Amino acid sequence: MLLLAALVFTVFLPPVLADAQPVPADKSWDLAAGSAVLPTLEGESGEYQGIVIDAMAGKFAPRAGDTQINAGTVLTIPVSASPAGATLTVVLSGGSATLAVDGQAYASVSGRVEIPLTAGADGSCRVEFTTQAYVKAIALAYSQPEPAYPGEPGEVAAEDTAWNLAAGPDALPAIQNGRGEFAGVLVDASAAGSKFAPRATDTQINAGSVLYIPVAAHELGATLTVTLSGGTASLTVDGTAYNGVNGSLSVALPAGETSRYCQVTFTAQAYLSGLALTYSQPEAPYPGEPGEVAAKDAVWDLSQGGETIQGVRGEYNGLLVDATSGKFAPRDGDVQINGGTVLYIPVAAEDGQGASLTLSGNNYNNLTVTLDGAEISVGKEVALPQTGTARYAKVAFEGTGSCYLSAVTVDYLSDSVCVPHIVTVGAGQTYATIQAALDANDSSAEQPLVLLIAPGTYNEKVTVNKPWVSFQPLYKDGGEVRIQAGYYSSNTFDENGNFVPQDEWDVGTDQSGTVLLTSAATGFSASGITFVNTYNLTDHTAAGEQTPAVAFGSAADKVYLTGCRFLGRQDTLYLHGAGSRVKLENCYIEGTVDFVFGDADAWFENCQLFMACYPGKNNGYFTAPNTKKGNTGLVFHNCTLTADGQYADGGKVSLGRPWQTEIYNETERGQDGSSYVVTTDPDRKNPGYENTASAATFIECTMPDTLLDSRWSCWTRKDKNGDTVDVTCHADVRFAEVNSRKADGTLAEIRELHLGTMTVADDSAALLQQLLAAMGIGEGIGNWQPQFTDHSQTKPVEPQPTPGTGSGTVTPPVATPVPAPTAT
């Protein structure tokens, strides 16, 4: 509130200023104490309580009620330093007396002689008696100094205040050759030429005038505003000069523990219409409260780019970002978050059912990530504490390096209302292509987008970057729905390690997927769909041409795939996003090398994995997990693994190898861009993969008879001579088989393995549940219970031909394929 100061004023003359030094205590000497205490002196000198008595030419004679002091006697009285001087009083018992001090005569008045003493340092006062006197006491009283002007204002409330200097002569005092006051402001117009002169619409203030404005004690300081009615002004505020002020001047005043006066001295004539003092208010606690937040599932997609926030606070699509000590840098596909950054996520009030939080992305640099102070993991869904009111959940990142997030998801258990939005894709349907249907429609947990896809082959590369999308066949038994493309990674690099695409289809492993789910595609599902990468499958099939080519790649959480087929050769199925949860049920997966790989937590239930044979290759690997420490990795239960019969003749069929779980090694590149190992250290972990600990578990699975005796393979590199070097960090590999069976259904022989373990367990179901619980699959807050709703339709019955009207057959709709890229 801005208070208008009441204009009560006083005019007064300036007091004498004095130095701020202590005032000594008053002192007195009793000269009626008698001869038993006082000395009797005549023709000699003596002393009494610090007074030096010179009676060489006089007489100092104590009596019963006083002391007789004759003319010619001199008393030297000690005087302490004082800021304002003192008064020396000689008290007579009767009669009169005349004394001399520094040649100045002082006569008694009313029985006492008073001698003024000026301020000074420690010294003495020489008092000569010029007449006989009868003295009963001497007293020294020190004067108190006048308070320094303007002094202290006393109690001042820290309230915004305005002084109206346009109130006119009836409300404001005219002050000249003196000092005055109005509404608490002191005015010193005692200097020559200074003047404070109210006029009808303003106040004239001449050079030399000083205003003392009362300022309250305040922790955050205040702002003084001086407003002119016209012209310019030159003045100083607390000693700082401001010249040529035009219109108004605002000056920040520092915080203070006590009230004080702000001194405004005018160095040139000025015309003022007002003064104002505004106290700084404390900032609202950051981040404060988010206001109303509905308990509705929310996904913040961090893959869309944007402005970097660094050294400041900011906002990103409703998330508050405190990067005063960190960095929040949106990139293409994710956000780089450095240590020291804090995200504040709006959370609804407690609704009785709870909520969960998931940070999607990777944390390769092992930053410490906390939620409201409790450590959490990137990629792991965790229970989100709620309170009685909406609030911001604090997610802090500490450590050296960066974390890369692609999405933040808040899932409220109470938000279970789901009304699907169903569209059709294919020839004669609403959309001709899958991507067109995705681009044209929104999707959310409340209204998931369901694509019913007509039978046919769809030659297109598809990216899903929306949550809760489902791909399903239009008809339950209407024929295959096949999505295929031929993108790949040549893994070609220059001597500096830069990727060198060989053509427009050479996009790198991460982007080569025929269907790609970004981390924003939480809750994706598919049933009865065939996902194919044609590279190395139907084209580029010659020996030596095998290279990574992903059929299906997912960085999303809560992905459920049932009755689907995944066809490719190297790197067929890429499930990544550390800790992202995926369930595959009754699926078929075909490939040759590392054809199930990534760092997701994926559960394969009753699936078939087939290792195809590629020309010129006699080895293959079913899996290549790069699981992060603390995550569960790939779990296969009741699955069947088979291999092409060609492997029976000396082939090497391996359950998998530990991608990125490496010891320390250094590599160099040749001129052709190929890398080779030059140094290894088995006692150190590769710092680039410090947090990687590959994990794959097979429970109650049927294995191919052509499986290697070692079951698993190490991760290797080549040295400069082309020799194989084992760079596996064996201690961090988590490979296991439990109750594995041979193709004939009998238990596989238990072996001591160089890598991984084989065991027989009576209660493998309990082990499975333990692993699923560690993944966060199951019931409860923060867990995921995989569910699927089938929206496929029954295929219409074709009409029977009518005699005499031709065949009468109706051709079922067939999808018009989008032209496929022709890889070269």
ZAMARGU-4260 file (C-alpha; in steps of 0.2 Angstrom, whole numbers, plus 5000, padded with zeros to 4 digits):
<rodrens>
0) 5000/5000/5000 | 5007/5017/4996 | 5004/5029/5010 | 5002/5048/5008 | 5012/5057/5022
5) 5002/5069/5032 | 5010/5087/5030 | 5013/5092/5047 | 5028/5103/5048 | 5040/5113/5060
10) 5053/5126/5057 | 5068/5128/5069 | 5085/5136/5069 | 5100/5124/5067 | 5108/5118/5083
15) 5127/5118/5086 | 5134/5102/5080 | 5147/5093/5091 | 5159/5078/5088 | 5152/5061/5093
20) 5164/5058/5107 | 5160/5052/5125 | 5156/5064/5139 | 5166/5062/5155 | 5158/5060/5172
25) 5155/5076/5182 | 5166/5079/5197 | 5166/5089/5213 | 5178/5093/5227 | 5171/5096/5245
30) 5181/5110/5253 | 5170/5110/5269 | 5178/5094/5275 | 5189/5103/5287 | 5208/5102/5291
35) 5208/5084/5295 | 5205/5081/5277 | 5211/5096/5268 | 5229/5103/5269 | 5233/5120/5277
40) 5245/5129/5265 | 5253/5147/5266 | 5269/5151/5258 | 5270/5134/5250 | 5261/5122/5238
45) 5251/5106/5240 | 5238/5095/5232 | 5220/5089/5236 | 5211/5076/5226 | 5220/5080/5210
50) 5219/5099/5212 | 5236/5107/5213 | 5236/5121/5226 | 5249/5135/5224 | 5249/5146/5240
55) 5266/5153/5239 | 5259/5170/5238 | 5243/5167/5246 | 5234/5156/5259 | 5223/5140/5258
60) 5216/5137/5276 | 5202/5124/5279 | 5189/5129/5293 | 5175/5120/5300 | 5162/5124/5286
65) 5173/5130/5272 | 5190/5135/5267 | 5198/5152/5267 | 5207/5156/5251 | 5217/5172/5251
70) 5221/5183/5236 | 5236/5177/5226 | 5231/5158/5229 | 5231/5148/5212 | 5221/5132/5210
75) 5225/5121/5195 | 5210/5109/5192 | 5211/5094/5181 | 5199/5094/5166 | 5195/5079/5155
80) 5193/5079/5136 | 5175/5083/5132 | 5165/5085/5116 | 5155/5100/5122 | 5165/5108/5135
85) 5160/5110/5154 | 5156/5123/5167 | 5167/5125/5183 | 5158/5131/5198 | 5166/5138/5214
90) 5153/5138/5228 | 5155/5151/5242 | 5149/5148/5260 | 5146/5167/5261 | 5152/5184/5255
95) 5158/5187/5237 | 5174/5183/5227 | 5182/5187/5211 | 5193/5174/5201 | 5203/5175/5185
100) 5205/5162/5172 | 5216/5165/5157 | 5216/5183/5161 | 5197/5184/5161 | 5189/5190/5178
105) 5174/5181/5184 | 5164/5188/5199 | 5152/5178/5210 | 5134/5179/5208 | 5122/5173/5221
110) 5136/5164/5231 | 5144/5156/5216 | 5157/5159/5202 | 5153/5150/5186 | 5167/5148/5173
115) 5163/5141/5156 | 5176/5129/5148 | 5178/5125/5130 | 5179/5108/5122 | 5196/5101/5121
120) 5208/5087/5125 | 5213/5081/5143 | 5221/5096/5152 | 5218/5108/5167 | 5210/5125/5172
125) 5221/5138/5181 | 5210/5148/5193 | 5218/5163/5202 | 5209/5170/5217 | 5211/5189/5215
130) 5201/5192/5231 | 5199/5183/5247 | 5185/5170/5247 | 5177/5157/5258 | 5174/5142/5247
135) 5164/5126/5252 | 5164/5116/5236 | 5171/5116/5218 | 5161/5107/5205 | 5165/5102/5187
140) 5150/5098/5176 | 5152/5093/5158 | 5140/5099/5145 | 5130/5086/5134 | 5133/5089/5115
145) 5118/5093/5104 | 5112/5078/5094 | 5121/5076/5077 | 5109/5083/5064 | 5099/5075/5057
150) 5101/5060/5069 | 5091/5045/5068 | 5073/5045/5063 | 5066/5034/5077 | 5054/5020/5073
155) 5049/5020/5054 | 5037/5008/5046 | 5043/4999/5031 | 5028/5005/5021 | 5028/5012/5003
160) 5026/5031/5006 | 5023/5046/4994 | 5026/5065/4998 | 5016/5077/4987 | 5027/5092/4984
165) 5013/5100/4973 | 5002/5102/4988 | 5005/5121/4989 | 5010/5134/5002 | 4995/5130/5013
170) 5001/5112/5016 | 5020/5113/5015 | 5032/5125/5025 | 5043/5138/5017 | 5060/5136/5024
175) 5075/5148/5021 | 5090/5152/5033 | 5085/5137/5044 | 5079/5120/5046 | 5061/5112/5046
180) 5051/5097/5044 | 5036/5090/5034 | 5028/5073/5036 | 5044/5066/5043 | 5056/5073/5030
185) 5069/5085/5037 | 5073/5100/5027 | 5090/5109/5029 | 5089/5126/5021 | 5102/5135/5032
190) 5116/5136/5019 | 5118/5153/5010 | 5106/5154/4995 | 5097/5138/5000 | 5078/5138/5000
195) 5063/5126/5001 | 5048/5136/4993 | 5032/5127/4990 | 5022/5134/4975 | 5005/5131/4968
200) 5010/5115/4958 | 5027/5111/4964 | 5041/5116/4976 | 5056/5126/4972 | 5072/5119/4980
205) 5088/5129/4978 | 5106/5123/4977 | 5113/5120/4994 | 5096/5113/5001 | 5096/5096/5009
210) 5082/5084/5012 | 5083/5070/5024 | 5071/5056/5020 | 5067/5043/5033 | 5070/5025/5028
215) 5065/5010/5038 | 5075/4995/5042 | 5073/4983/5028 | 5081/4967/5023 | 5079/4970/5004
220) 5082/4989/5002 | 5070/5001/4994 | 5069/5013/4979 | 5068/5032/4981 | 5060/5041/4966
225) 5062/5060/4964 | 5049/5067/4952 | 5052/5084/4943 | 5038/5096/4938 | 5049/5102/4924
230) 5067/5106/4919 | 5082/5097/4925 | 5090/5093/4942 | 5107/5090/4948 | 5108/5082/4965
235) 5117/5069/4976 | 5109/5054/4985 | 5119/5048/4999 | 5134/5055/4991 | 5132/5049/4974
240) 5130/5062/4961 | 5116/5062/4948 | 5117/5077/4935 | 5105/5083/4922 | 5091/5073/4929
245) 5075/5075/4917 | 5058/5069/4922 | 5062/5058/4937 | 5076/5049/4945 | 5074/5032/4954
250) 5089/5027/4965 | 5090/5010/4974 | 5094/5011/4992 | 5103/4997/5001 | 5095/4986/5015
255) 5099/4991/5033 | 5096/4984/5050 | 5091/5001/5058 | 5081/5016/5052 | 5091/5030/5045
260) 5089/5046/5034 | 5093/5046/5016 | 5102/5062/5012 | 5097/5071/4996 | 5108/5087/4992
265) 5103/5098/4978 | 5118/5105/4969 | 5107/5116/4957 | 5090/5124/4958 | 5076/5111/4955
270) 5057/5110/4954 | 5049/5095/4962 | 5032/5088/4962 | 5034/5073/4972 | 5045/5060/4982
275) 5041/5042/4984 | 5049/5028/4994 | 5045/5010/4988 | 5052/4995/4998 | 5058/4980/4989
280) 5047/4965/4992 | 5055/4947/4994 | 5053/4936/4979 | 5040/4923/4980 | 5048/4906/4985
285) 5054/4897/4969 | 5045/4888/4961 | 5030/4893/4971 | 5014/4884/4968 | 5008/4879/4951
290) 4990/4884/4953 | 4976/4871/4948 | 4983/4855/4941 | 4971/4842/4935 | 4974/4823/4939
295) 4976/4819/4921 | 4990/4809/4913 | 5003/4821/4906 | 5018/4818/4894 | 5031/4832/4891
300) 5039/4828/4874 | 5057/4834/4876 | 5062/4829/4858 | 5055/4844/4849 | 5070/4856/4851
305) 5069/4874/4858 | 5080/4887/4866 | 5094/4883/4878 | 5092/4888/4896 | 5108/4891/4905
310) 5113/4901/4920 | 5095/4907/4922 | 5078/4900/4926 | 5066/4896/4912 | 5051/4886/4907
315) 5048/4872/4894 | 5031/4867/4889 | 5025/4869/4907 | 5040/4862/4916 | 5050/4875/4926
320) 5068/4874/4923 | 5081/4880/4936 | 5097/4881/4926 | 5106/4894/4936 | 5120/4882/4940
325) 5117/4870/4926 | 5111/4868/4908 | 5095/4863/4899 | 5099/4861/4880 | 5085/4855/4869
330) 5092/4845/4854 | 5084/4835/4839 | 5077/4821/4849 | 5081/4824/4867 | 5087/4837/4879
335) 5104/4838/4886 | 5103/4841/4905 | 5119/4845/4914 | 5123/4843/4933 | 5116/4857/4943
340) 5100/4858/4934 | 5083/4856/4943 | 5066/4852/4934 | 5050/4857/4943 | 5035/4846/4937
345) 5017/4851/4941 | 5008/4838/4951 | 4990/4837/4956 | 4983/4836/4973 | 4982/4819/4982
350) 4967/4810/4974 | 4967/4794/4985 | 4974/4783/4971 | 4992/4790/4968 | 5003/4794/4953
355) 5019/4789/4945 | 5034/4798/4936 | 5045/4792/4922 | 5060/4800/4915 | 5063/4793/4898
360) 5081/4794/4890 | 5098/4789/4895 | 5110/4793/4909 | 5127/4787/4902 | 5137/4800/4913
365) 5129/4793/4929 | 5122/4809/4936 | 5114/4807/4952 | 5095/4810/4949 | 5083/4814/4964
370) 5065/4816/4966 | 5061/4827/4981 | 5077/4822/4988 | 5076/4803/4985 | 5087/4795/4972
375) 5079/4788/4956 | 5084/4781/4939 | 5081/4787/4922 | 5070/4775/4913 | 5062/4768/4929
380) 5044/4772/4933 | 5043/4778/4952 | 5029/4782/4963 | 5026/4801/4964 | 5022/4808/4981
385) 5006/4819/4982 | 5001/4831/4995 | 4984/4839/4999 | 4987/4853/4987 | 4995/4854/4969
390) 5013/4856/4970 | 5029/4855/4960 | 5039/4839/4961 | 5058/4843/4962 | 5069/4833/4950
395) 5087/4837/4953 | 5103/4832/4943 | 5120/4832/4951 | 5137/4827/4946 | 5149/4829/4931
400) 5143/4827/4913 | 5125/4826/4906 | 5109/4816/4906 | 5099/4815/4890 | 5080/4815/4892
405) 5067/4813/4879 | 5051/4813/4889 | 5044/4816/4906 | 5028/4806/4910 | 5016/4808/4925
410) 5003/4794/4926 | 4988/4796/4938 | 4980/4780/4942 | 4963/4788/4944 | 4964/4794/4926
415) 4957/4778/4919 | 4943/4785/4907 | 4948/4779/4890 | 4938/4782/4874 | 4948/4776/4859
420) 4949/4787/4843 | 4948/4774/4829 | 4953/4778/4811 | 4956/4766/4796 | 4971/4765/4785
425) 4973/4757/4768 | 4965/4757/4750 | 4948/4764/4751 | 4950/4769/4769 | 4951/4786/4778
430) 4970/4787/4776 | 4981/4779/4762 | 4997/4778/4773 | 5000/4774/4791 | 5011/4790/4793
435) 4997/4801/4786 | 4985/4794/4799 | 4998/4797/4813 | 5001/4815/4808 | 4983/4819/4806
440) 4977/4814/4823 | 4981/4817/4841 | 4983/4803/4854 | 4982/4803/4873 | 4979/4791/4887
445) 4961/4798/4888 | 4958/4796/4869 | 4971/4784/4862 | 4973/4783/4843 | 4969/4766/4836
450) 4974/4763/4818 | 4964/4749/4810 | 4975/4744/4795 | 4968/4735/4780 | 4978/4720/4774
455) 4992/4724/4762 | 5010/4729/4761 | 5014/4746/4766 | 5031/4752/4759 | 5034/4767/4771
460) 5045/4772/4785 | 5035/4776/4800 | 5038/4787/4816 | 5027/4786/4831 | 5030/4801/4842
465) 5013/4801/4851 | 5008/4791/4867 | 4995/4777/4867 | 4994/4773/4849 | 4989/4756/4843
470) 4992/4747/4827 | 4979/4733/4823 | 4973/4724/4808 | 4957/4730/4801 | 4950/4712/4800
475) 4954/4698/4812 | 4957/4686/4799 | 4959/4697/4783 | 4976/4694/4778 | 4994/4700/4782
480) 4997/4718/4787 | 5015/4721/4782 | 5025/4737/4785 | 5042/4737/4776 | 5056/4748/4771
485) 5075/4747/4767 | 5085/4759/4777 | 5101/4754/4785 | 5118/4759/4792 | 5134/4756/4782
490) 5144/4760/4798 | 5156/4769/4787 | 5167/4782/4796 | 5181/4794/4790 | 5198/4794/4799
495) 5191/4807/4812 | 5176/4795/4817 | 5163/4805/4808 | 5149/4795/4800 | 5149/4795/4781
500) 5132/4790/4773 | 5134/4780/4757 | 5117/4785/4750 | 5100/4793/4756 | 5095/4776/4764
505) 5111/4775/4775 | 5104/4784/4790 | 5113/4775/4805 | 5107/4761/4816 | 5096/4772/4827
510) 5086/4779/4812 | 5086/4764/4801 | 5070/4756/4809 | 5055/4754/4797 | 5045/4758/4812
515) 5052/4769/4825 | 5044/4774/4842 | 5052/4789/4850 | 5052/4791/4869 | 5036/4801/4868
520) 5026/4785/4861 | 5022/4779/4879 | 5009/4765/4879 | 5011/4760/4861 | 5004/4743/4856
525) 5002/4732/4841 | 4994/4716/4837 | 4996/4705/4821 | 5007/4717/4812 | 5023/4711/4802
530) 5037/4723/4803 | 5051/4721/4790 | 5067/4729/4785 | 5071/4723/4767 | 5089/4727/4767
535) 5099/4711/4767 | 5082/4702/4767 | 5076/4704/4749 | 5089/4715/4743 | 5108/4717/4746
540) 5109/4699/4750 | 5126/4695/4743 | 5140/4689/4755 | 5149/4704/4763 | 5134/4715/4762
545) 5126/4712/4779 | 5125/4727/4790 | 5113/4734/4803 | 5096/4737/4797 | 5082/4738/4810
550) 5064/4732/4807 | 5057/4739/4823 | 5065/4752/4835 | 5057/4758/4851 | 5063/4770/4864
555) 5046/4771/4872 | 5040/4764/4889 | 5025/4753/4891 | 5026/4745/4874 | 5015/4729/4871
560) 5017/4719/4856 | 5007/4703/4853 | 5006/4691/4839 | 5018/4702/4828 | 5032/4697/4817
565) 5049/4706/4815 | 5059/4701/4800 | 5077/4707/4796 | 5095/4701/4797 | 5107/4711/4808
570) 5099/4722/4822 | 5081/4717/4818 | 5073/4722/4834 | 5080/4737/4844 | 5072/4740/4861
575) 5081/4754/4870 | 5078/4769/4882 | 5086/4763/4898 | 5073/4754/4908 | 5059/4756/4896
580) 5047/4742/4898 | 5042/4731/4884 | 5031/4715/4883 | 5031/4704/4868 | 5019/4690/4868
585) 5017/4676/4855 | 5028/4685/4843 | 5040/4679/4829 | 5058/4687/4828 | 5070/4683/4814
590) 5088/4689/4811 | 5106/4684/4811 | 5117/4695/4821 | 5112/4704/4837 | 5094/4704/4831
595) 5087/4707/4848 | 5097/4721/4856 | 5096/4737/4867 | 5095/4743/4885 | 5076/4742/4888
600) 5068/4730/4901 | 5059/4718/4889 | 5049/4703/4893 | 5047/4690/4879 | 5033/4678/4883
605) 5030/4662/4872 | 5039/4670/4857 | 5049/4662/4843 | 5066/4667/4839 | 5073/4661/4822
610) 5092/4663/4817 | 5092/4664/4799 | 5108/4661/4789 | 5116/4675/4779 | 5127/4671/4763
615) 5145/4670/4768 | 5142/4670/4787 | 5142/4655/4798 | 5139/4663/4815 | 5125/4673/4823
620) 5120/4680/4840 | 5102/4680/4846 | 5104/4695/4858 | 5116/4710/4861 | 5109/4719/4877
625) 5118/4735/4883 | 5107/4735/4899 | 5111/4748/4912 | 5116/4744/4930 | 5101/4743/4941
630) 5090/4737/4926 | 5084/4720/4922 | 5087/4718/4904 | 5080/4705/4892 | 5069/4691/4900
635) 5064/4677/4889 | 5051/4665/4896 | 5044/4649/4888 | 5052/4655/4871 | 5058/4644/4857
640) 5075/4647/4849 | 5079/4639/4832 | 5092/4641/4819 | 5094/4638/4801 | 5099/4620/4797
645) 5115/4627/4788 | 5122/4631/4805 | 5123/4612/4809 | 5138/4611/4798 | 5151/4620/4809
650) 5141/4635/4812 | 5142/4646/4828 | 5125/4649/4835 | 5126/4660/4851 | 5113/4666/4864
655) 5121/4683/4863 | 5135/4695/4867 | 5137/4709/4879 | 5136/4725/4869 | 5146/4740/4877
660) 5150/4730/4893 | 5168/4733/4890 | 5185/4735/4899 | 5196/4750/4896 | 5202/4751/4878
665) 5209/4763/4866 | 5206/4763/4848 | 5213/4772/4832 | 5206/4773/4815 | 5214/4770/4799
670) 5213/4781/4783 | 5198/4770/4778 | 5189/4775/4794 | 5190/4757/4801 | 5195/4756/4820
675) 5206/4744/4829 | 5212/4742/4847 | 5229/4748/4852 | 5228/4747/4871 | 5217/4737/4884
680) 5217/4737/4903 | 5206/4723/4910 | 5207/4730/4928 | 5197/4746/4922 | 5180/4749/4915
685) 5178/4758/4898 | 5173/4775/4905 | 5161/4778/4891 | 5151/4763/4897 | 5154/4764/4915
690) 5135/4761/4919 | 5133/4747/4907 | 5130/4729/4913 | 5123/4718/4899 | 5109/4707/4906
695) 5099/4693/4897 | 5089/4679/4906 | 5081/4664/4898 | 5069/4654/4908 | 5061/4638/4903
700) 5066/4641/4885 | 5069/4628/4871 | 5087/4630/4864 | 5093/4625/4846 | 5104/4609/4846
705) 5117/4619/4836 | 5120/4631/4850 | 5138/4634/4855 | 5145/4624/4870 | 5150/4640/4877
710) 5132/4646/4875 | 5137/4664/4875 | 5150/4675/4866 | 5162/4689/4872 | 5162/4706/4865
715) 5177/4707/4854 | 5187/4720/4843 | 5201/4718/4831 | 5219/4724/4833 | 5229/4732/4819
720) 5235/4715/4813 | 5217/4709/4812 | 5218/4698/4827 | 5203/4696/4839 | 5204/4705/4856
725) 5192/4701/4870 | 5186/4718/4877 | 5172/4711/4888 | 5171/4717/4906 | 5166/4699/4912
730) 5162/4705/4930 | 5148/4716/4924 | 5140/4703/4912 | 5123/4696/4919 | 5119/4682/4907
735) 5109/4667/4914 | 5099/4652/4908 | 5086/4643/4920 | 5079/4626/4916 | 5084/4627/4897
740) 5078/4613/4886 | 5085/4605/4871 | 5075/4604/4855 | 5068/4587/4861 | 5061/4594/4877
745) 5074/4587/4889 | 5084/4598/4900 | 5100/4605/4893 | 5116/4599/4901 | 5122/4610/4915
750) 5139/4617/4911 | 5152/4628/4919 | 5153/4643/4907 | 5166/4656/4904 | 5152/4669/4902
755) 5135/4667/4910 | 5127/4654/4921 | 5116/4638/4918 | 5105/4632/4933 | 5090/4621/4936
760) 5077/4629/4948 | 5061/4620/4955 | 5052/4637/4956 | 5056/4646/4940 | 5039/4655/4941
765) 5044/4664/4956 | 5060/4669/4948 | 5051/4676/4933 | 5039/4686/4945 | 5055/4693/4954
770) 5062/4699/4938 | 5046/4707/4932 | 5044/4715/4949 | 5062/4722/4947 | 5056/4729/4930
775) 5041/4737/4937 | 5029/4726/4928 | 5014/4721/4939 | 5001/4729/4950 | 5004/4745/4961
780) 5009/4763/4959 | 5023/4765/4948 | 5021/4748/4940 | 5014/4743/4923 | 5001/4730/4920
785) 5001/4726/4901 | 4984/4726/4894 | 4977/4726/4876 | 4960/4729/4869 | 4957/4722/4852
790) 4947/4733/4840 | 4949/4723/4824 | 4933/4720/4815 | 4926/4704/4808 | 4929/4703/4789
795) 4913/4706/4779 | 4905/4691/4771 | 4907/4692/4752 | 4891/4691/4742 | 4887/4675/4733
800) 4886/4676/4714 | 4868/4678/4707 | 4864/4667/4692 | 4863/4677/4675 | 4872/4693/4682
805) 4890/4688/4680 | 4902/4682/4694 | 4896/4695/4707 | 4912/4694/4716 | 4918/4710/4726
810) 4937/4712/4728 | 4942/4716/4746 | 4951/4732/4748 | 4970/4732/4745 | 4981/4745/4752
815) 4990/4755/4739 | 5008/4754/4744 | 5019/4769/4745 | 5034/4767/4733 | 5049/4759/4742
820) 5066/4767/4742 | 5078/4757/4731 | 5093/4754/4741 | 5110/4754/4731
</rodrens>
